[in-house]
């Protein structure tokens, strides 16, 4: 009997990187894991292992005075988000049919 796929969670990923070159490289890295919803904010739908991989892979671009923050969201908190302006409706990815 095949095992169930790992469960996924929603994540809000925010960064503040002073150096432009490092900031651009980090943003490019994060595109492997999520969708950019603002200049320094991404939303992602990942397993816990993928989230750890994303954070560990980001370390080279986080210097003194920089930060990367990753918040795990509940389905309810993600679905109840409030947006003023143009909403980007791209999640939940668990309903995506390929």
N, CA, C and O atoms as CSV, one atom per row, in Angstrom:
chain,resi,resn,atom,element,x,y,z
A,1,UNK,N,N,0.841,-1.183,0.000
A,1,UNK,CA,C,0.000,0.000,0.000
A,1,UNK,C,C,0.882,1.242,0.000
A,1,UNK,O,O,1.736,1.384,0.875
A,2,UNK,N,N,0.695,2.149,-0.968
A,2,UNK,CA,C,1.547,3.348,-1.028
A,2,UNK,C,C,1.279,4.267,0.158
A,2,UNK,O,O,0.155,4.380,0.648
A,3,UNK,N,N,2.344,4.915,0.599
A,3,UNK,CA,C,2.188,5.850,1.718
A,3,UNK,C,C,1.583,7.163,1.237
A,3,UNK,O,O,1.704,7.540,0.072
A,4,UNK,N,N,0.938,7.835,2.156
A,4,UNK,CA,C,0.315,9.125,1.835
A,4,UNK,C,C,1.399,10.161,1.560
A,4,UNK,O,O,2.457,10.130,2.190
A,5,UNK,N,N,1.151,11.076,0.631
A,5,UNK,CA,C,2.134,12.131,0.382
A,5,UNK,C,C,2.268,13.019,1.619
A,5,UNK,O,O,1.321,13.155,2.393
A,6,UNK,N,N,3.447,13.622,1.805
A,6,UNK,CA,C,3.625,14.511,2.969
A,6,UNK,C,C,2.631,15.664,2.916
A,6,UNK,O,O,2.324,16.188,1.845
A,7,UNK,N,N,2.138,16.048,4.074
A,7,UNK,CA,C,1.182,17.153,4.093
A,7,UNK,C,C,1.906,18.469,3.833
A,7,UNK,O,O,3.091,18.626,4.126
A,8,UNK,N,N,1.158,19.392,3.279
A,8,UNK,CA,C,1.711,20.696,2.948
A,8,UNK,C,C,1.027,21.773,3.773
A,8,UNK,O,O,-0.096,21.603,4.248
A,9,UNK,N,N,1.725,22.876,3.929
A,9,UNK,CA,C,1.196,24.031,4.642
A,9,UNK,C,C,1.453,25.278,3.820
A,9,UNK,O,O,2.307,25.297,2.934
A,10,UNK,N,N,0.700,26.311,4.131
A,10,UNK,CA,C,0.921,27.617,3.532
A,10,UNK,C,C,1.999,28.342,4.323
A,10,UNK,O,O,2.046,28.245,5.550
A,11,UNK,N,N,2.860,29.063,3.630
A,11,UNK,CA,C,3.908,29.848,4.282
A,11,UNK,C,C,3.922,31.256,3.701
A,11,UNK,O,O,3.727,31.463,2.504
A,12,UNK,N,N,4.154,32.190,4.567
A,12,UNK,CA,C,4.390,33.571,4.173
A,12,UNK,C,C,5.876,33.812,4.378
A,12,UNK,O,O,6.388,33.619,5.481
A,13,UNK,N,N,6.575,34.232,3.333
A,13,UNK,CA,C,8.029,34.396,3.358
A,13,UNK,C,C,8.340,35.858,3.082
A,13,UNK,O,O,7.948,36.394,2.045
A,14,UNK,N,N,9.043,36.506,4.006
A,14,UNK,CA,C,9.384,37.924,3.889
A,14,UNK,C,C,10.884,38.084,4.100
A,14,UNK,O,O,11.493,37.351,4.879
A,15,UNK,N,N,11.464,39.033,3.408
A,15,UNK,CA,C,12.889,39.268,3.611
A,15,UNK,C,C,13.203,40.749,3.578
A,15,UNK,O,O,12.460,41.558,3.023
A,16,UNK,N,N,14.333,41.076,4.193
A,16,UNK,CA,C,14.881,42.429,4.182
A,16,UNK,C,C,16.387,42.268,3.997
A,16,UNK,O,O,17.103,41.931,4.940
A,17,UNK,N,N,16.857,42.506,2.792
A,17,UNK,CA,C,18.260,42.318,2.425
A,17,UNK,C,C,18.798,43.642,1.909
A,17,UNK,O,O,18.243,44.221,0.975
A,18,UNK,N,N,19.871,44.120,2.512
A,18,UNK,CA,C,20.426,45.424,2.141
A,18,UNK,C,C,21.105,45.410,0.776
A,18,UNK,O,O,20.881,46.315,-0.029
A,19,UNK,N,N,21.920,44.415,0.503
A,19,UNK,CA,C,22.715,44.350,-0.719
A,19,UNK,C,C,21.840,43.940,-1.908
A,19,UNK,O,O,21.202,42.888,-1.878
A,20,UNK,N,N,21.812,44.772,-2.951
A,20,UNK,CA,C,20.943,44.536,-4.102
A,20,UNK,C,C,21.249,43.218,-4.797
A,20,UNK,O,O,20.326,42.492,-5.165
A,21,UNK,N,N,22.518,42.894,-4.985
A,21,UNK,CA,C,22.895,41.659,-5.668
A,21,UNK,C,C,22.410,40.442,-4.877
A,21,UNK,O,O,21.847,39.509,-5.450
A,22,UNK,N,N,22.629,40.453,-3.567
A,22,UNK,CA,C,22.168,39.348,-2.725
A,22,UNK,C,C,20.639,39.285,-2.707
A,22,UNK,O,O,20.057,38.201,-2.752
A,23,UNK,N,N,20.006,40.428,-2.643
A,23,UNK,CA,C,18.541,40.489,-2.617
A,23,UNK,C,C,17.958,39.877,-3.890
A,23,UNK,O,O,16.995,39.114,-3.825
A,24,UNK,N,N,18.532,40.204,-5.038
A,24,UNK,CA,C,18.058,39.662,-6.305
A,24,UNK,C,C,18.265,38.153,-6.390
A,24,UNK,O,O,17.404,37.432,-6.893
A,25,UNK,N,N,19.407,37.677,-5.897
A,25,UNK,CA,C,19.677,36.237,-5.912
A,25,UNK,C,C,18.733,35.494,-4.974
A,25,UNK,O,O,18.262,34.405,-5.301
A,26,UNK,N,N,18.456,36.073,-3.815
A,26,UNK,CA,C,17.516,35.450,-2.888
A,26,UNK,C,C,16.123,35.382,-3.506
A,26,UNK,O,O,15.458,34.349,-3.423
A,27,UNK,N,N,15.677,36.472,-4.124
A,27,UNK,CA,C,14.353,36.485,-4.759
A,27,UNK,C,C,14.263,35.409,-5.831
A,27,UNK,O,O,13.245,34.726,-5.944
A,28,UNK,N,N,15.313,35.258,-6.609
A,28,UNK,CA,C,15.331,34.230,-7.657
A,28,UNK,C,C,15.245,32.834,-7.025
A,28,UNK,O,O,14.534,31.966,-7.531
A,29,UNK,N,N,15.970,32.620,-5.919
A,29,UNK,CA,C,15.932,31.341,-5.204
A,29,UNK,C,C,14.519,31.049,-4.703
A,29,UNK,O,O,14.025,29.930,-4.841
A,30,UNK,N,N,13.876,32.049,-4.127
A,30,UNK,CA,C,12.540,31.861,-3.556
A,30,UNK,C,C,11.493,31.547,-4.613
A,30,UNK,O,O,10.478,30.920,-4.309
A,31,UNK,N,N,11.724,31.973,-5.853
A,31,UNK,CA,C,10.798,31.638,-6.938
A,31,UNK,C,C,10.726,30.133,-7.199
A,31,UNK,O,O,9.775,29.651,-7.814
A,32,UNK,N,N,11.729,29.400,-6.731
A,32,UNK,CA,C,11.700,27.938,-6.833
A,32,UNK,C,C,10.669,27.331,-5.888
A,32,UNK,O,O,10.281,26.174,-6.048
A,33,UNK,N,N,10.231,28.106,-4.914
A,33,UNK,CA,C,9.377,27.573,-3.858
A,33,UNK,C,C,8.010,28.240,-3.748
A,33,UNK,O,O,7.081,27.652,-3.195
A,34,UNK,N,N,7.875,29.436,-4.257
A,34,UNK,CA,C,6.613,30.133,-4.080
A,34,UNK,C,C,6.375,31.194,-5.129
A,34,UNK,O,O,7.082,31.288,-6.133
A,35,UNK,N,N,5.362,31.984,-4.865
A,35,UNK,CA,C,4.925,33.043,-5.762
A,35,UNK,C,C,5.191,34.386,-5.099
A,35,UNK,O,O,4.864,34.583,-3.928
A,36,UNK,N,N,5.782,35.303,-5.845
A,36,UNK,CA,C,6.040,36.643,-5.325
A,36,UNK,C,C,4.737,37.434,-5.343
A,36,UNK,O,O,4.114,37.600,-6.391
A,37,UNK,N,N,4.329,37.923,-4.163
A,37,UNK,CA,C,3.093,38.694,-4.076
A,37,UNK,C,C,3.369,40.170,-3.820
A,37,UNK,O,O,2.499,41.008,-4.057
A,38,UNK,N,N,4.549,40.497,-3.346
A,38,UNK,CA,C,5.029,41.864,-3.217
A,38,UNK,C,C,6.536,41.814,-3.420
A,38,UNK,O,O,7.108,40.730,-3.529
A,39,UNK,N,N,7.183,42.964,-3.473
A,39,UNK,CA,C,8.618,42.986,-3.783
A,39,UNK,C,C,9.451,42.089,-2.871
A,39,UNK,O,O,10.367,41.420,-3.348
A,40,UNK,N,N,9.158,42.058,-1.584
A,40,UNK,CA,C,9.950,41.234,-0.666
A,40,UNK,C,C,9.092,40.232,0.092
A,40,UNK,O,O,9.427,39.830,1.206
A,41,UNK,N,N,7.978,39.831,-0.524
A,41,UNK,CA,C,7.063,38.895,0.125
A,41,UNK,C,C,6.644,37.813,-0.865
A,41,UNK,O,O,6.260,38.098,-2.000
A,42,UNK,N,N,6.729,36.566,-0.408
A,42,UNK,CA,C,6.314,35.417,-1.195
A,42,UNK,C,C,5.282,34.627,-0.415
A,42,UNK,O,O,5.259,34.659,0.815
A,43,UNK,N,N,4.427,33.914,-1.141
A,43,UNK,CA,C,3.538,32.934,-0.551
A,43,UNK,C,C,3.928,31.590,-1.145
A,43,UNK,O,O,4.227,31.483,-2.334
A,44,UNK,N,N,3.920,30.565,-0.295
A,44,UNK,CA,C,4.330,29.242,-0.758
A,44,UNK,C,C,3.447,28.177,-0.135
A,44,UNK,O,O,2.899,28.374,0.950
A,45,UNK,N,N,3.309,27.061,-0.813
A,45,UNK,CA,C,2.562,25.907,-0.340
A,45,UNK,C,C,3.541,24.740,-0.381
A,45,UNK,O,O,3.807,24.180,-1.444
A,46,UNK,N,N,4.075,24.377,0.785
A,46,UNK,CA,C,5.216,23.466,0.863
A,46,UNK,C,C,5.043,22.413,1.944
A,46,UNK,O,O,4.256,22.576,2.876
A,47,UNK,N,N,5.797,21.325,1.799
A,47,UNK,CA,C,5.933,20.379,2.903
A,47,UNK,C,C,6.914,21.000,3.897
A,47,UNK,O,O,7.604,21.967,3.571
A,48,UNK,N,N,6.975,20.452,5.094
A,48,UNK,CA,C,7.933,20.945,6.094
A,48,UNK,C,C,9.366,20.775,5.584
A,48,UNK,O,O,10.215,21.637,5.811
A,49,UNK,N,N,9.632,19.662,4.894
A,49,UNK,CA,C,10.974,19.428,4.350
A,49,UNK,C,C,11.326,20.467,3.285
A,49,UNK,O,O,12.454,20.957,3.243
A,50,UNK,N,N,10.369,20.799,2.431
A,50,UNK,CA,C,10.619,21.815,1.398
A,50,UNK,C,C,10.855,23.189,2.028
A,50,UNK,O,O,11.695,23.956,1.556
A,51,UNK,N,N,10.118,23.494,3.084
A,51,UNK,CA,C,10.312,24.778,3.771
A,51,UNK,C,C,11.715,24.851,4.370
A,51,UNK,O,O,12.377,25.884,4.272
A,52,UNK,N,N,12.168,23.769,4.986
A,52,UNK,CA,C,13.524,23.746,5.552
A,52,UNK,C,C,14.576,23.875,4.453
A,52,UNK,O,O,15.564,24.591,4.616
A,53,UNK,N,N,14.365,23.188,3.345
A,53,UNK,CA,C,15.286,23.269,2.202
A,53,UNK,C,C,15.359,24.704,1.689
A,53,UNK,O,O,16.440,25.210,1.389
A,54,UNK,N,N,14.208,25.351,1.593
A,54,UNK,CA,C,14.151,26.737,1.131
A,54,UNK,C,C,14.953,27.645,2.057
A,54,UNK,O,O,15.751,28.462,1.600
A,55,UNK,N,N,14.733,27.493,3.376
A,55,UNK,CA,C,15.422,28.360,4.343
A,55,UNK,C,C,16.926,28.088,4.377
A,55,UNK,O,O,17.724,29.025,4.409
A,56,UNK,N,N,17.309,26.828,4.369
A,56,UNK,CA,C,18.740,26.497,4.384
A,56,UNK,C,C,19.436,26.993,3.123
A,56,UNK,O,O,20.560,27.492,3.184
A,57,UNK,N,N,18.771,26.857,1.987
A,57,UNK,CA,C,19.338,27.316,0.722
A,57,UNK,C,C,19.467,28.822,0.635
A,57,UNK,O,O,20.263,29.333,-0.153
A,58,UNK,N,N,18.688,29.545,1.442
A,58,UNK,CA,C,18.718,31.012,1.434
A,58,UNK,C,C,19.866,31.586,2.260
A,58,UNK,O,O,20.211,32.758,2.107
A,59,UNK,N,N,20.453,30.779,3.125
A,59,UNK,CA,C,21.492,31.273,4.048
A,59,UNK,C,C,22.635,32.058,3.403
A,59,UNK,O,O,23.083,33.047,3.983
A,60,UNK,N,N,23.124,31.658,2.227
A,60,UNK,CA,C,24.256,32.396,1.642
A,60,UNK,C,C,23.963,33.877,1.356
A,60,UNK,O,O,24.889,34.682,1.252
A,61,UNK,N,N,22.702,34.230,1.233
A,61,UNK,CA,C,22.354,35.612,0.887
A,61,UNK,C,C,21.902,36.443,2.091
A,61,UNK,O,O,21.524,37.605,1.941
A,62,UNK,N,N,21.941,35.848,3.272
A,62,UNK,CA,C,21.533,36.557,4.486
A,62,UNK,C,C,22.798,36.995,5.218
A,62,UNK,O,O,23.524,36.171,5.774
A,63,UNK,N,N,23.049,38.293,5.208
A,63,UNK,CA,C,24.237,38.825,5.859
A,63,UNK,C,C,23.902,39.539,7.162
A,63,UNK,O,O,22.762,39.511,7.626
A,64,UNK,N,N,24.888,40.164,7.729
A,64,UNK,CA,C,24.716,40.956,8.946
A,64,UNK,C,C,23.690,42.057,8.692
A,64,UNK,O,O,23.813,42.812,7.728
A,65,UNK,N,N,22.702,42.147,9.537
A,65,UNK,CA,C,21.676,43.171,9.388
A,65,UNK,C,C,20.525,42.781,8.467
A,65,UNK,O,O,19.552,43.527,8.353
A,66,UNK,N,N,20.617,41.614,7.800
A,66,UNK,CA,C,19.562,41.132,6.916
A,66,UNK,C,C,18.655,40.172,7.679
A,66,UNK,O,O,18.997,39.711,8.768
A,67,UNK,N,N,17.498,39.878,7.096
A,67,UNK,CA,C,16.642,38.869,7.714
A,67,UNK,C,C,15.748,38.195,6.681
A,67,UNK,O,O,15.378,38.779,5.662
A,68,UNK,N,N,15.422,36.965,6.980
A,68,UNK,CA,C,14.438,36.190,6.246
A,68,UNK,C,C,13.473,35.658,7.291
A,68,UNK,O,O,13.888,35.014,8.254
A,69,UNK,N,N,12.190,35.924,7.106
A,69,UNK,CA,C,11.173,35.467,8.055
A,69,UNK,C,C,10.209,34.556,7.310
A,69,UNK,O,O,9.742,34.875,6.216
A,70,UNK,N,N,9.924,33.415,7.926
A,70,UNK,CA,C,9.023,32.439,7.334
A,70,UNK,C,C,7.947,32.119,8.365
A,70,UNK,O,O,8.240,31.634,9.457
A,71,UNK,N,N,6.707,32.397,8.003
A,71,UNK,CA,C,5.573,32.167,8.887
A,71,UNK,C,C,4.714,31.055,8.310
A,71,UNK,O,O,4.280,31.140,7.161
A,72,UNK,N,N,4.465,30.016,9.089
A,72,UNK,CA,C,3.541,28.978,8.663
A,72,UNK,C,C,2.123,29.453,8.960
A,72,UNK,O,O,1.830,29.923,10.059
A,73,UNK,N,N,1.250,29.325,7.965
A,73,UNK,CA,C,-0.124,29.784,8.099
A,73,UNK,C,C,-1.078,28.599,8.134
A,73,UNK,O,O,-0.812,27.562,7.527
A,74,UNK,N,N,-2.169,28.754,8.833
A,74,UNK,CA,C,-3.224,27.750,8.761
A,74,UNK,C,C,-4.017,27.987,7.481
A,74,UNK,O,O,-3.962,29.072,6.903
A,75,UNK,N,N,-4.745,26.982,7.045
A,75,UNK,CA,C,-5.606,27.128,5.871
A,75,UNK,C,C,-6.602,28.251,6.133
A,75,UNK,O,O,-6.860,29.083,5.263
A,76,UNK,N,N,-7.159,28.265,7.348
A,76,UNK,CA,C,-8.142,29.289,7.691
A,76,UNK,C,C,-7.535,30.690,7.633
A,76,UNK,O,O,-8.152,31.604,7.085
A,77,UNK,N,N,-6.336,30.872,8.190
A,77,UNK,CA,C,-5.730,32.209,8.169
A,77,UNK,C,C,-5.380,32.635,6.752
A,77,UNK,O,O,-5.502,33.812,6.415
A,78,UNK,N,N,-4.947,31.693,5.917
A,78,UNK,CA,C,-4.645,32.044,4.529
A,78,UNK,C,C,-5.921,32.441,3.793
A,78,UNK,O,O,-5.950,33.453,3.092
A,79,UNK,N,N,-6.958,31.654,3.952
A,79,UNK,CA,C,-8.209,31.924,3.240
A,79,UNK,C,C,-8.901,33.192,3.734
A,79,UNK,O,O,-9.669,33.803,2.990
A,80,UNK,N,N,-8.643,33.595,4.972
A,80,UNK,CA,C,-9.268,34.786,5.544
A,80,UNK,C,C,-8.408,36.036,5.421
A,80,UNK,O,O,-8.684,37.040,6.077
A,81,UNK,N,N,-7.377,35.989,4.594
A,81,UNK,CA,C,-6.520,37.164,4.415
A,81,UNK,C,C,-7.327,38.330,3.849
A,81,UNK,O,O,-8.316,38.122,3.147
A,82,UNK,N,N,-6.919,39.509,4.143
A,82,UNK,CA,C,-7.549,40.720,3.627
A,82,UNK,C,C,-6.575,41.378,2.653
A,82,UNK,O,O,-5.399,41.547,2.974
A,83,UNK,N,N,-7.047,41.743,1.490
A,83,UNK,CA,C,-6.205,42.378,0.479
A,83,UNK,C,C,-6.870,43.674,0.031
A,83,UNK,O,O,-8.041,43.693,-0.347
A,84,UNK,N,N,-6.106,44.740,0.081
A,84,UNK,CA,C,-6.554,46.013,-0.487
A,84,UNK,C,C,-5.712,46.216,-1.731
A,84,UNK,O,O,-4.484,46.198,-1.654
A,85,UNK,N,N,-6.340,46.407,-2.861
A,85,UNK,CA,C,-5.602,46.513,-4.112
A,85,UNK,C,C,-5.806,45.253,-4.930
A,85,UNK,O,O,-6.800,44.551,-4.749
A,86,UNK,N,N,-4.893,44.962,-5.813
A,86,UNK,CA,C,-5.010,43.843,-6.732
A,86,UNK,C,C,-4.697,42.533,-6.020
A,86,UNK,O,O,-3.564,42.326,-5.585
A,87,UNK,N,N,-5.681,41.646,-5.895
A,87,UNK,CA,C,-5.409,40.350,-5.272
A,87,UNK,C,C,-4.739,39.413,-6.271
A,87,UNK,O,O,-5.027,39.466,-7.467
A,88,UNK,N,N,-3.867,38.577,-5.790
A,88,UNK,CA,C,-3.245,37.548,-6.618
A,88,UNK,C,C,-3.822,36.225,-6.162
A,88,UNK,O,O,-3.405,35.683,-5.138
A,89,UNK,N,N,-4.769,35.705,-6.902
A,89,UNK,CA,C,-5.428,34.457,-6.520
A,89,UNK,C,C,-4.738,33.291,-7.212
A,89,UNK,O,O,-5.085,32.942,-8.340
A,90,UNK,N,N,-3.776,32.698,-6.550
A,90,UNK,CA,C,-3.021,31.602,-7.142
A,90,UNK,C,C,-2.926,30.399,-6.225
A,90,UNK,O,O,-2.510,29.329,-6.670
A,91,UNK,N,N,-3.292,30.533,-4.978
A,91,UNK,CA,C,-3.285,29.424,-4.042
A,91,UNK,C,C,-4.727,29.162,-3.643
A,91,UNK,O,O,-5.523,30.093,-3.770
A,92,UNK,N,N,-5.135,28.022,-3.186
A,92,UNK,CA,C,-4.306,26.905,-2.753
A,92,UNK,C,C,-3.868,26.020,-3.915
A,92,UNK,O,O,-4.646,25.730,-4.824
A,93,UNK,N,N,-2.645,25.611,-3.867
A,93,UNK,CA,C,-2.111,24.746,-4.897
A,93,UNK,C,C,-2.573,23.309,-4.716
A,93,UNK,O,O,-2.417,22.505,-5.635
A,94,UNK,N,N,-3.134,22.959,-3.565
A,94,UNK,CA,C,-3.589,21.583,-3.380
A,94,UNK,C,C,-4.807,21.276,-4.245
A,94,UNK,O,O,-5.172,20.109,-4.387
A,95,UNK,N,N,-5.442,22.284,-4.822
A,95,UNK,CA,C,-6.563,22.067,-5.729
A,95,UNK,C,C,-6.146,22.144,-7.192
A,95,UNK,O,O,-6.993,22.093,-8.085
A,96,UNK,N,N,-4.855,22.266,-7.438
A,96,UNK,CA,C,-4.341,22.386,-8.793
A,96,UNK,C,C,-4.423,21.041,-9.515
A,96,UNK,O,O,-4.023,20.013,-8.968
A,97,UNK,N,N,-4.931,21.052,-10.722
A,97,UNK,CA,C,-5.017,19.836,-11.530
A,97,UNK,C,C,-4.024,19.957,-12.665
A,97,UNK,O,O,-4.074,20.911,-13.442
A,98,UNK,N,N,-3.122,18.995,-12.765
A,98,UNK,CA,C,-2.096,19.024,-13.803
A,98,UNK,C,C,-2.345,17.928,-14.798
A,98,UNK,O,O,-1.588,17.781,-15.757
